[in-house]
Amino acid sequence: MIDIRQLKFPTDDAAESIKDAEFSATSNSADGFIMVVPEYNHSFPGLLKHVLDTNLMEATENKE
């Protein structure tokens, strides 16, 4: 179980530059997620999106 309130992610930066190695390893090895989060404006909280975005792999285009 991971409580994102216990993770120390800065909110003034984004994506891979703030990646937490332990959280990334745990989430990358998971087969799936069960999330228990409050609803906020018919969606999930921005902090959860911020934390999940730290594990995104940015697609690179081959420009020739």
Sequence and secondary structure as in RCSB ss.txt:
>XXXX:A:sequence
MIDIRQLKFPTDDAAESIKDAEFSATSNSADGFIMVVPEYNHSFPGLLKHVLDTNLMEATENKE
>XXXX:A:secstr
   GGGS   SSS GGGG  HHHHHHHHH S        BTTB  HHHHHHHHTT         
